[in-house]
């Protein structure tokens, strides 16, 4: 596995582990997460992973629709959550 992908995989695993501790006070959710193969950085060939348009383009398109406020709420290990408000 390439170093960049390994770093992203480790960061995603750690984010899930920390969130499990924050929400439940234990790592049970994290332990369920690992064998399910949800961390695509570990299990999928990069060629098989969805390649969406860059976030900056998506935000620009939302803005062009006339929607008011466009914002990014979370960016973590290659995943983003954006939103908009009229």
C-alpha positions, 0 to 999 in steps of 0.5 A, a space after each residue: 500500500 502506498 505511503 499516502 494511502 496508508 497514512 489516510 487509512 491510519 488516520 481514518 481508523 484513528 478518527 473512528 476509534 476516537 469518535 467511538 470513545 467520545 460517543 460510547 466511552 468504549 471502542 466497541 463501535 470501532 472494533 465493529 468497524 474494522 472487520 467490516 472493511 469500511 475503511 476503503 483506504 485499506 481494502 479497495 484498489 484506488 481505481 475502484 474508488 468513486 472519484 467525485 469532482 473536487 469539493 471547490 467545484 461542487 461548492 461553486 456549482 451550489 453557489 451558482 444555483 442562487 442558494 445563499 450560504 455554502 459551507 464545508 462543515 467537516 473535512 477528515 481524511 479525504 471525506 467532506 461534508 458540505 451544506 447550504 442554506 437559503 
